């Protein structure tokens, strides 16, 4: 690995490309290795590097070694925009893999579209967006919000309190969650509060006192980054009981849980297409390869998995297209499939989003997820929520474990 002031490229691993006459293929990799979302950003970077190493060990793409040009966007949307243009103009990449927060993606989209390049975005998001220059491999709202709303209202009740970080994804995700909850009889939104991205435990204390007074059935959290641990620690310090009033989230993954005191997250819920605890041969083999490469301290999660499998989707499409120019690559990418750790995923040609497998998990005493419900087949992405409403996912999902107080 060769380091410069702001970026690095990864040298050859496994496969000897020295006899090839084909030049290496550079791709842009743009995640946050520092700042408030660095824990999840580092996991996305690691998933990307694992995918690249597997591709190169298999001979690269069309005989070309994949070389990532990696920048640290420092959890700053302005840096994302600046570095995306640098990757395109100075490093001359045609494809960028990156972004976590929606504010970062929104900052990069005009750059990508202006230069007619391609961005792979491996993060759950609020939906209601389409770009010819993007491929969305994270969950759309009908692949996590719908499932979480149904599960929580069915098992705990429909009186909810919403807490989020103060930027676009939590605002929009909370809007969607409110609409889903309010479809339920006897529903009520008891509060909606937002905190700054670097909020500490103190910022949550007043909110939790309001929650103590209003006694919702559950708390819906769209808090992201380092502040997630602060929320859960403040909840535990307030003496609340997750068996009666849990936190339900789309953004609390194994990565954020690893920043918490042991047991702090136990009993709370997350909806996501991927958890480490998926019992499949594909997932277990992938985790084994990952830990041999990065060690046991790394935390695979839903965004890590999307960052990993999107590399393989790109590589497979390139092998067929013979080029990473967007107008040549996209026809081979759209409609393509890959056997990912969560199951066989597919890029939908009509909206550039990915068919995924929704799951609802409850955190156990060891910081892993007991899967309470899981998809029996992939759920079509509906980013505009045209055809999906509360309850329609039940024909697609089956009960796996429904013991609310079990600790895995």
Helices and strands as residue ranges (DSSP letters): E 2-3, E 7-9, E 25-31, H 38-57, E 66-72, H 77-89, E 95-98, H 102-115, E 118-121, E 134-136, G 141-143, H 145-155, E 159-165, H 168-181, E 188-195, H 201-214, E 218-222, H 227-237, E 247-249, H 254-257, E 269-272, H 281-294, H 302-321, H 326-333, E 337-340, E 343-347, E 354-355, E 359-363, E 369-375, G 392-395, E 397-399
